[in-house]
């Protein structure tokens, strides 16, 4: 019997592609997409869709009951750059939506929860190179604080109430299908779009700022892999480190330039530089690879080739 899945925040950068993939696996009718608005009409029209406020407990519960939902992917969040502008809104959305879903699982309405964390849980006191799974977490952003606290609540609900909650600390995610949603790693998506559209890009981070990144296909694969793994394989109930590639703006520029020799870049750091400087430059994800056999597929050059191919088609069609 296939799972009945609800994706909250389905119109976001990751939610959009996660919805599509889960519908391929489980069948369109078994995956209910939801968001606070209908801005992605293609997604809205491609299968079951519900307008849902992630801060409204009763609305989430009613949706889960009426659609016989057993698994929830909670993808709704205010991200790092947006969270700095609207700190109380970020806290309200990021924390209360998690409590709502955890409490539904605690009460037996649903059986399994996926909640994404982020490298934003780390801070300037965290070891920057090969950041360990267990280490100092003193985040200096609103988004990072909500994710750190959320990890603690996930582990608490698992230990105290037996909630089957699973989580990944995402690095920066790069996709050609959905535009970024206000994160510090957004430059690594924007740069490809600007390369195709204008042949030039002004980067809001300095050229040697190395950050952990991941192609969207790998992020979706990891999300589904951890949810499909046997419960006994999931040893960490706070959140797993996840890694694929790390690179700098200069390195991604050079990767694009190998395909587009006339492409140019300028560097003009803004407030996001301080956020990036507080994050790791590389991640040790040994636990994820050992516990549920995580493996990534894309490196910087294969990702660049895929991004440019897809965006050329998008802008030339």
C-alpha positions in Angstrom: 0.0 0.0 0.0 1.5 3.3 -1.1 1.9 6.2 1.4 -0.4 9.2 1.3 1.9 12.2 1.4 1.4 15.8 2.2 4.0 18.4 1.2 3.7 21.7 3.0 5.5 24.5 1.2 5.3 22.6 -2.2 5.8 25.8 -4.2 9.2 26.5 -2.8 12.6 25.8 -4.4 13.0 22.3 -3.1 9.2 21.5 -2.6 8.5 22.0 -6.3 10.9 19.3 -7.5 10.2 17.1 -4.5 6.5 17.0 -5.3 7.2 16.0 -8.9 9.6 13.2 -7.9 7.3 11.8 -5.2 4.4 11.8 -7.6 6.5 9.8 -10.0 7.2 7.2 -7.3 3.9 7.0 -5.4 1.4 8.2 -8.0 -0.1 11.6 -8.5 -3.2 11.0 -6.4 -1.1 9.9 -3.4 0.9 13.1 -3.1 -1.0 16.2 -1.9 0.8 19.5 -2.6 0.1 22.5 -0.4 1.2 26.1 -0.1 -0.1 29.4 1.2 -0.8 30.6 -2.3 -1.1 29.3 -5.9 1.8 31.1 -7.5 3.1 27.9 -9.3 0.1 27.1 -11.5 1.9 24.2 -13.2 2.3 22.5 -9.9 -1.2 23.4 -8.7 -2.7 21.9 -11.9 -0.6 18.7 -11.9 -2.3 16.9 -9.1 -4.1 17.3 -5.7 -3.4 20.8 -4.3 -4.5 22.6 -1.1 -4.1 26.2 -0.1 -2.6 25.7 3.4 -1.1 28.1 6.0 1.7 26.2 7.7 1.1 28.2 10.9 -2.5 27.0 11.2 -2.6 23.7 13.2 -6.3 23.0 12.6 -5.9 23.5 8.9 -3.0 21.1 8.7 -4.8 18.5 10.8 -8.0 18.8 8.8 -6.0 18.3 5.6 -4.2 15.3 7.0 -7.5 13.7 8.1 -9.5 14.4 5.0 -6.8 13.1 2.7 -5.8 10.1 5.0 -2.2 11.5 5.1 0.4 9.3 6.9 3.6 11.1 5.8 4.3 14.9 5.9 7.2 16.7 4.3 7.4 20.1 6.0 9.3 22.3 3.5 7.8 25.7 4.4 10.3 28.2 5.8 11.7 31.7 5.7 15.3 31.3 4.6 18.5 33.0 5.8 18.6 36.3 3.9 14.8 36.8 4.2 14.9 35.8 7.9 17.3 38.6 8.7 14.9 41.1 7.3 11.8 39.6 9.1 13.1 37.9 12.2 9.8 37.4 14.1 8.0 36.2 11.0 10.9 33.7 10.4 10.6 32.4 14.0 6.8 32.2 13.8 6.7 30.2 10.6 9.8 28.1 11.1 9.1 27.0 14.6 5.3 26.8 14.9 4.9 24.9 11.6 7.3 22.3 13.0 5.5 22.1 16.4 2.2 21.6 14.5 3.5 18.6 12.5 5.4 17.0 15.4 2.2 17.3 17.6 0.2 15.6 14.8 2.7 12.8 14.7 2.7 12.6 18.5 -1.1 12.3 18.6 -1.1 9.6 15.9 -2.7 11.6 13.1 0.4 11.0 10.9 3.1 8.4 11.1 6.2 9.9 9.6 7.7 13.4 9.3 10.4 15.0 7.2 11.8 18.3 8.3 14.8 20.0 6.6 17.6 21.6 8.6 20.5 23.5 7.2 24.2 24.3 7.4 22.9 27.5 9.0 22.8 25.7 12.3 26.6 26.2 12.4 28.3 29.4 13.3 31.7 31.2 13.4 32.8 29.0 16.3 32.2 25.8 14.3 35.2 24.1 12.7 35.0 25.3 9.1 36.8 22.5 7.3 35.1 19.1 7.2 32.6 20.2 9.8 31.8 17.1 12.0 28.3 15.7 12.6 28.6 16.5 16.3 30.2 19.9 16.9 29.8 23.4 18.3 26.5 25.0 17.0 26.3 28.7 17.8 24.4 30.1 14.8 24.4 33.9 14.3 21.4 34.2 12.0 17.6 34.0 12.7 17.3 31.1 10.2 20.1 29.2 11.8 18.7 29.7 15.3 15.3 28.3 14.2 17.0 25.3 12.6 19.2 24.6 15.6 16.2 24.7 17.9 14.1 22.7 15.5 16.8 19.9 15.5 16.6 19.7 19.3 12.8 19.5 19.2 12.9 16.8 16.5 15.2 14.7 18.7 13.1 15.4 21.8 9.9 14.3 20.1 11.5 11.1 18.9 13.0 10.2 22.3 10.0 11.3 24.4 7.1 10.3 22.2 8.5 7.9 19.6 7.9 10.3 16.6 9.4 9.0 13.4 11.0 12.3 12.3 13.9 12.5 9.9 16.1 15.4 8.9 19.0 16.5 6.7 21.2 19.6 7.1 21.0 20.9 3.5 23.9 22.7 2.0 23.3 25.3 -0.7 20.9 23.9 -3.3 21.3 24.6 -7.0 18.5 24.1 -9.5 17.5 25.2 -13.0 13.8 24.6 -12.4 12.9 26.8 -9.5 14.3 30.2 -8.7 15.9 30.6 -5.2 13.9 31.9 -2.3 16.0 34.3 -0.3 19.0 32.3 0.8 22.7 33.2 1.1 23.8 30.5 -1.4 21.4 31.9 -4.0 24.4 33.3 -6.0 25.2 29.8 -7.2 21.8 29.7 -9.0 21.7 33.3 -10.1 25.1 33.1 -11.8 23.9 30.5 -14.3 20.8 32.5 -15.2 22.8 35.7 -15.7 25.5 33.8 -17.7 22.8 32.8 -20.2 20.8 36.0 -20.2 23.5 38.6 -20.0 26.9 37.0 -20.3 27.9 38.7 -17.0 27.2 38.5 -13.3 27.8 40.6 -10.2 28.3 38.3 -7.2 27.2 39.3 -3.7 29.9 37.1 -2.1 33.7 37.5 -2.4 35.5 35.4 -4.9 37.1 33.0 -2.5 34.1 32.3 -0.2 33.9 28.5 -0.2 30.5 27.0 0.8 29.0 23.5 0.7 26.7 23.0 -2.2 24.6 20.4 -3.9 22.8 19.9 -7.2 19.0 19.7 -6.8 18.8 16.2 -8.2 21.1 15.0 -5.4 19.2 16.9 -2.7 15.9 15.3 -3.8 17.5 11.9 -3.9 18.9 12.3 -0.4 15.5 13.5 0.9 13.7 10.5 -0.5 16.5 8.0 0.5 16.4 9.0 4.1 12.6 8.7 4.2 12.6 5.3 2.6 15.3 3.9 4.8 14.2 1.5 7.5 13.6 3.2 10.8 16.3 1.2 12.5 18.9 2.7 10.1 18.2 6.2 11.2 20.5 6.6 14.1 20.4 10.5 14.3 17.1 12.1 15.0 18.2 15.7 15.2 19.6 16.1 11.6 22.2 14.5 9.4 25.1 16.4 7.9 24.9 16.1 4.1 27.6 16.9 1.6 28.3 16.7 -2.1 30.6 19.5 -3.4 32.2 22.7 -2.0 33.3 25.6 -4.3 33.9 29.3 -4.4 32.3 32.0 -6.7 35.6 32.1 -8.5 35.5 28.3 -9.1 31.9 28.3 -10.4 32.8 31.2 -12.6 35.7 29.3 -14.1 33.5 26.2 -14.6 31.0 28.3 -16.5 33.7 30.1 -18.5 35.0 26.8 -19.8 31.7 26.5 -21.6 31.2 30.3 -22.3 34.7 31.9 -22.8 33.2 35.5 -22.9 31.4 35.2 -19.6 32.5 37.9 -17.0 32.1 38.3 -13.3 32.4 41.1 -10.7 32.3 40.9 -7.0 30.3 43.2 -4.7 29.8 41.8 -1.3 26.6 42.7 0.7 25.1 41.7 4.0 25.1 38.1 3.0 28.9 37.9 3.1 28.8 38.0 6.9 26.3 35.1 6.9 28.4 33.1 4.5 31.5 33.7 6.6 29.8 32.2 9.6 29.2 28.9 7.8 31.4 25.9 7.1 33.4 25.6 3.9 33.1 21.8 3.8 31.0 19.1 5.6 31.8 15.7 6.9 28.7 13.5 6.2 30.2 10.1 7.1 27.2 9.3 9.3 24.7 9.7 6.4 26.8 7.6 4.1 27.2 4.9 6.7 23.7 4.8 8.2 21.5 5.0 5.0 24.0 4.7 2.2 23.9 8.3 1.0 25.9 8.9 -2.2 26.0 12.0 -4.4 26.2 11.9 -8.2 27.1 15.5 -9.4 30.4 17.4 -9.2 30.9 21.0 -10.1 31.6 20.4 -13.8 28.8 17.9 -14.4 26.4 20.3 -12.6 27.5 23.2 -14.7 27.0 21.3 -17.9 23.5 20.3 -16.8 22.5 23.8 -15.6 23.7 25.5 -18.8 22.0 23.0 -21.1 18.7 23.3 -19.2 18.8 27.1 -19.0 19.7 27.6 -22.7 16.6 25.6 -23.5 14.5 27.5 -21.1 15.5 31.0 -22.4 15.7 30.0 -26.1 12.3 28.3 -26.2 
